[in-house]
Amino acid sequence: MKICLIAEGSYPHVAGGVSSWTQSLIENIKEHEFIIYAIGAESKNRGVYKYKLSSNMAHIEEVFLDEILDLKGFYGKKFKITGQVKDNIKSLIVGQPVDFNILFDFFHNGKIDNLMDFFMSKDMFNIIKEAYEEEYNLIPFNNFFWAVRSMIIPLFFLIKVKVPEADIYHSVSTGYGGIIGSLANYIYNKPFILTEHGIYTREREEEIIKSNWIEGYFKDMWIKFFYNLSNCAYDKADKIISLSEKNKHIQAEIGCNMEKIYVIPNGIDVSKFSHIPGKDPKDKYINIGAVLRIVPIKDVKTMIMAFYMVKEQIDNAKFYLMGPTDEDEEYYEECRSLVENLNLGDTIFTGRINIKEYLGKMDILVLSSISESQPLAILEGFACRRPFVTTDVGSCRELIYGKDHYGQGGFVVPVMNYEKLAYEIIKLCKNKDLRGKMGANGYNRVLNLYTFNKFIESYKDIYNGFGM
Amino acid sequence: MAGIGFELKKLFSKEGFFNLIKAYLYSTLVTVGPFILCTSMIITIQIILKYLNMDFLEREIFLATVVYAFIFSQIITSGFSMVITRYVADRLYEKEFEEILPSLYGIISICIAIGGAIGIIFLYRSSMGWKLALASYLLYIQLIIMWLETVYLTALKDYIKIFKSYVLGVIISIVLSYWVLKTSNYKSALGLLMAMDMGIFIIITFLMAYIKSFFKSTNNTYYGFLTYMDKYPELFLVNFFYTLSLYIHNFIFWNSHMSVTIVDTYKYCPTYDVPTFYAFLSIIPAMVIFVVSVETSFYNKYREYYSLITGGGNLSEIENAKNNMERVLWEEVRNLMEVQIFFSLIGIILGNIFLPRLGLNHLSIDIFNILVLGAYGNIIFLITILLQLYFEDRIGALVVSSVFIITNTLFTLDSLKLGENFYGLGFFLSAFTSLIISLMRLAYFLDNINYYTFCSQPIIYREREGIFHKILKFFGHINEKEK
């Protein structure tokens, strides 16, 4: 079969969790052909791939949002636009429920040959005006007008693009990717699968709330807009796949039909970690490690503060921060100077390394992120039988405590709470048996529930279930 | 600030607004104004000639040469002057002063290349002596330079300086002409033309010195303004069509059975040309009123409207300001039309009393009467074009100026065919057709001005870091984040 994978801002242009996941899915399901529909931000990345393309990749369709900048239109054109279309665009603006099929049909039935002409038409202006009068009539109209324009242009732009034909459409996020999947489902009447790694809308919501370029009174508008996009995907997808039980419940909360949601966690190949070098018997230190990129979302500073508290009690503790430091140089410098100011000895930033050479040397692993979906680092740590102390994000709790009989693989603490983080690390430092026990629990959990084979087989089943 | 963008902010900021508006206004006045200033000069010289009993043919040669040089230098520069006006206004607003002087050299070189070629071809066919041809050619080229310099000074809002230079040049021309006639052996058209060349040379030297004193810093981007030809081709065409149309009815009569040819070179049609000249004198009041009314009541409302848009007004405030602006605009236009019709009728009465004494025949008087009304339609039409340009309705302005040139050509040709009773009616009908269409367009545009204000600009400004770039950054940022 031909499977069209829809990726937004990830595969194959950007390296990262979702992209690696996509790559391994394609590489390991050789019996099907894959098409990639990639939505990127900047067209300078066209053809610049971070991954070696698998032999069963038939084609990559790339669409970049900055291509909107090259679109030209002319004002003053008139369009025959039905009340239904008008109401739906208006709902999109003010954040009411939208029937996306109406919009799909409107942009694809050939009436709109130039998107910008429509965008600059009086019809569109009047829709924006009415939306304004209904919901926003006291704020500066100029700001509203441009905020709305910038919000919906990328969406209309993507809806206008022709989707390649395939037998199954599989989007790896909601948002714009989810819209493309829904669109393909509408046009070709082919099954649409949605895998959500994190919770797209929640992530956007956080970003919007934090952003300084969206004025306060528009934040709500933007957030509702993204919820609308996600709801479209939840509504149109035949199957929705979540990485964890936790996410499944959040999706249902947002408005997804629980019946459609399946949980397929990520998996790793445990055997790859069976022969890694272990700890040097002469090593007198207790090695505490974190596998991470040095970036703010990983909240490295909280970790360092926790290490400081650990070091006060455990004299022979040594800290390893393993991963690239060049992604956010400024943040890395801040972390470095924090270590210096605390006079924290035995703290090593390793930079980019091969994890397998280091993991075996560790006694305890730590993860203090503010946001995660399903960290591969935990699965790998468990594969090496190492206990983990993590913050309560993504599916960490599920991985550490489990909804099974394998027992505890470590501890979960609240986000940004370095005292609690330090407390649990110290507990593990002081108790070697507990470390061994928890490491073994984690290992058993991964071996039975989170294997790579299981992950691949689950997807094969889903694909084949839609087959002929 | 995201949104309505650079153009409107510029319009709204006093600096930019005045530059642009005054520039439009005066560059257009310059297309009509010189007609009056310079013809006064010619008349004065003509009176002196009469008084000094100069040879009639020589007088005719002189007159025809000067009229041709004036008309064609204006037509050649008309389109460019509108575009360059915009260019200079923008450069002033952007404080990119070093770009201005080189663009003047650039535009002069282009206009001289085009105009010069046309002039050479024209004079090459002529059987005048080379001295006369050279003197005529010099006059024509100098006038091209003079109009362009004038545009630059209007952009600098230095009308007094322009006026002084002109007056000085005109006086020098007149005095020199008198001196040439009284004392030298060149009691001929050639001598007069040389005197004129000297006068105009003084004007262009003075103007150039003024401009140079303004812009000390300079660079080598002589043809940077050509990007504006891409950006605002409508402006070029609007003024070119309008200016060409002002004279095209005369050109058609020059090729009629009534035309007179001088030294096998200059055709003209005194029966039609002379009344045209006098008829156009009748519209000076309208220009003055327009300047005054725009400077006062309308400008305030206009400013209010755009400042509400850029300054965070909500829609009902904007609508309110829009209605006020519309109301005032139509009041002003109506007012102006009423006052001008009064002056035009006075003009007709005075013309019918005095023109026969100046030797105009019965047919010319009839033509004068209808052309006064035509000029009336034409000036109101010009004002609506200017208003369209105020509101950045360049497309509308282009449409109506195209209508003007097309109808004027067709109707004038028809009026010639139909016979004496219809002479002048072509221009009259064309002026009113264009006027009605332009008023309808302006009314329509004003009704929808909110839409046009928001939607006539490109969705994304490439030049500036607008909201859109932020959005792209936002998505870029998403991409950089590990999920």
HADDOCK unambig.tbl for C-alpha pairs under 7 A between the chains (distance, minus, plus):
assign (segid A and resid 9 and name CA) (segid B and resid 478 and name CA) 6.84 0.50 0.50
assign (segid A and resid 9 and name CA) (segid B and resid 479 and name CA) 4.61 0.50 0.50
assign (segid A and resid 10 and name CA) (segid B and resid 479 and name CA) 5.97 0.50 0.50
assign (segid A and resid 14 and name CA) (segid B and resid 479 and name CA) 6.47 0.50 0.50
assign (segid A and resid 14 and name CA) (segid B and resid 480 and name CA) 6.86 0.50 0.50
assign (segid A and resid 16 and name CA) (segid B and resid 482 and name CA) 4.99 0.50 0.50
assign (segid A and resid 16 and name CA) (segid B and resid 483 and name CA) 6.78 0.50 0.50
assign (segid A and resid 17 and name CA) (segid B and resid 482 and name CA) 5.86 0.50 0.50
assign (segid A and resid 17 and name CA) (segid B and resid 483 and name CA) 5.53 0.50 0.50
assign (segid A and resid 18 and name CA) (segid B and resid 483 and name CA) 6.14 0.50 0.50
assign (segid A and resid 41 and name CA) (segid B and resid 472 and name CA) 6.30 0.50 0.50
assign (segid A and resid 41 and name CA) (segid B and resid 475 and name CA) 6.08 0.50 0.50
assign (segid A and resid 41 and name CA) (segid B and resid 476 and name CA) 5.52 0.50 0.50
assign (segid A and resid 66 and name CA) (segid B and resid 472 and name CA) 6.82 0.50 0.50
assign (segid A and resid 69 and name CA) (segid B and resid 460 and name CA) 6.33 0.50 0.50
assign (segid A and resid 75 and name CA) (segid B and resid 455 and name CA) 6.23 0.50 0.50
assign (segid A and resid 75 and name CA) (segid B and resid 456 and name CA) 5.72 0.50 0.50
assign (segid A and resid 120 and name CA) (segid B and resid 455 and name CA) 5.23 0.50 0.50
assign (segid A and resid 122 and name CA) (segid B and resid 451 and name CA) 6.44 0.50 0.50
assign (segid A and resid 125 and name CA) (segid B and resid 451 and name CA) 6.45 0.50 0.50
assign (segid A and resid 137 and name CA) (segid B and resid 314 and name CA) 6.54 0.50 0.50
assign (segid A and resid 137 and name CA) (segid B and resid 315 and name CA) 6.82 0.50 0.50
assign (segid A and resid 138 and name CA) (segid B and resid 314 and name CA) 5.62 0.50 0.50
assign (segid A and resid 139 and name CA) (segid B and resid 314 and name CA) 5.64 0.50 0.50
assign (segid A and resid 140 and name CA) (segid B and resid 312 and name CA) 4.19 0.50 0.50
assign (segid A and resid 140 and name CA) (segid B and resid 313 and name CA) 4.92 0.50 0.50
assign (segid A and resid 140 and name CA) (segid B and resid 314 and name CA) 4.55 0.50 0.50
assign (segid A and resid 141 and name CA) (segid B and resid 312 and name CA) 6.68 0.50 0.50
assign (segid A and resid 141 and name CA) (segid B and resid 313 and name CA) 6.37 0.50 0.50
assign (segid A and resid 141 and name CA) (segid B and resid 314 and name CA) 4.94 0.50 0.50
assign (segid A and resid 141 and name CA) (segid B and resid 315 and name CA) 5.54 0.50 0.50
assign (segid A and resid 142 and name CA) (segid B and resid 3 and name CA) 6.32 0.50 0.50
assign (segid A and resid 142 and name CA) (segid B and resid 4 and name CA) 6.83 0.50 0.50
assign (segid A and resid 142 and name CA) (segid B and resid 309 and name CA) 5.94 0.50 0.50
assign (segid A and resid 142 and name CA) (segid B and resid 310 and name CA) 6.71 0.50 0.50
assign (segid A and resid 142 and name CA) (segid B and resid 312 and name CA) 6.44 0.50 0.50
assign (segid A and resid 143 and name CA) (segid B and resid 3 and name CA) 6.40 0.50 0.50
assign (segid A and resid 146 and name CA) (segid B and resid 2 and name CA) 6.95 0.50 0.50
assign (segid A and resid 146 and name CA) (segid B and resid 3 and name CA) 5.34 0.50 0.50
assign (segid A and resid 150 and name CA) (segid B and resid 468 and name CA) 6.16 0.50 0.50
assign (segid A and resid 198 and name CA) (segid B and resid 483 and name CA) 6.83 0.50 0.50
assign (segid A and resid 372 and name CA) (segid B and resid 483 and name CA) 6.69 0.50 0.50
assign (segid A and resid 373 and name CA) (segid B and resid 483 and name CA) 6.66 0.50 0.50
